[in-house]
Amino acid sequence: MPCSIGLQLNVNALKRKVRSLVDSAMKTASGPKRLLNFDPSTPGRRVWPADNPRKNAEWEIRLDAGERKKDNPDL
């Protein structure tokens, strides 16, 4: 079962990275608004972090706005 152990480690690493990304956003003045009140009519738009080379290299992960779900438009 080494494959499942490796997959679990990758999932845990991703969860930690996303959690730290959200935590960093919530500590800024504009972060909470950008995360919680983004405009869902613009799917694909960068939500967090800012789109610049330094932030891209620092985080290696980003949050983009998605498309509205027909079954649950609030997601």
C-alpha positions, 0 to 999 in steps of 0.5 A, a space after each residue: 500500500 505504499 501508493 495510498 500512503 504517498 497519496 495521503 501525504 500529498 493530500 495532507 500537504 495540499 490541505 496545509 498549503 490551502 489552509 496557509 493560503 486562506 490564513 494569509 488572506 484573512 490576515 490582510 485588509 482586502 483578503 476576507 472580502 476577496 475570499 468571501 465576496 468575490 463576483 461569481 459572474 467572472 469565472 476564472 478570475 484570480 481570487 487569491 493571491 495577487 497575480 504577480 511573479 513573486 506571489 506565484 513563486 512564493 505560493 505555487 498555488 492559487 484560488 480562482 473563481 469558479 462557475 456557478 453550480 446549477 444545483 447550488 448557486 452559492 457554491 
